[in-house]
Amino acid sequence: MTHHRRGLRLLLKDDDLLARIENDWSTADLDDRRTAMLRFADLLTRTPGAMNPDDVESLRAAGFTDRDVLDIVDVIAYYAYANRIADGLGITLEPWITDD
């Protein structure tokens, strides 16, 4: 997960926010859009078969466009795919990858 943390750190530019998200995104005091997106990501990751149209509607209600929803789903699906490939093959991080 170190490489994911590094990417998120570069995007957020806020180490305190990153620490709160890592600790528990649901109590990290995020804005409504980020909370809706992370709730959706959590549901799709943990219980993909339980997803329903109301879950997509929750993103629209938070202000995401249909294109945004597609992008969100694409990223979630890609990370699930890539992580399962890496885990399945026993791939470990290169020693040169750091949190910085």
N, C-alpha and C positions, 0 to 999 in steps of 0.2 A: 503494500500500500504506500510505501514511501514515494514512489514516482507519482501516484495520484495526489498525495499531499503536496508535493512540490508544485504540481500544476495548479492546484487550487490556491496555494499560497501566492503564486504569481498573478493569478486572476483577481484575488480579493485585495491584495496589498494591505492586509490587516491581520496581523498575527493573533490579536485577541479574538477577533471574530472566528478565525480558523480554529483556535483552541476550543471555543464554545461549540462550534459545529462538530468538531471531532468528539468532544465530550458527550453531547446529546443535541443533535440538531433541533429536536422538538422543544427544547427549553433554551435555545440560543438567542432568543429575542430577535428573531428575523422579521423582515417585513412580510406582508401578506402574500406577495407573489412568490418569494423564496420559500416560504412555508408551504404553500400550495404545491409548488414544484417538487419539493423534497418529500412531502407526504405522498404524492403521486409516484415518485421514484421508489420510495420505500414499498408501496403496495405492489408496483409492477415487479420489483425485484423479489420480494418475499412470497407474494401470492399472485402470480401472473394469471392463473386460471380463474381467479375471483374478480378480475377487472370487469367493469361494466360501463355503459355510456355515462353514468353519473360521474365517474372518475374523470373522464375527459371534460365533462361540463364544469367540474370544479376548477380546472385550469382556465377554461374560458371565463368563468366568473371572476377569476383573479386577474383577468386582463390579457391573457395569452391568446394570440390569434391561432387559427388552424395550422398555419405554417410553424408557429412556435411549438404547438403540440407535437407536430410531426418531428421537429428537431429534438424535442425533449425525449420522445420515445426512441428515436434513432440513437441518441447518445446512451440512454439507459441500456438499450438492447446491445449496442456495440460493446459497452463495458462488461456486460454479463458474458457475452460471447468471448471476448478477449481474455477475461479472467479465467473462464473455464478452460480455454485452450492452455493458458499458462499453468494453471493448477493441474490439469490433466497430464501435462508433459513434465511436470516437476520443475518448471523454469523458475529460477531465482533471479533476483536483481543483480545487475552488474555491480561490482564493488565500487565503481566510480560514481554511482548514483547516490546523491546525498539529499538531505532535506533543504539545503540552501537554495 
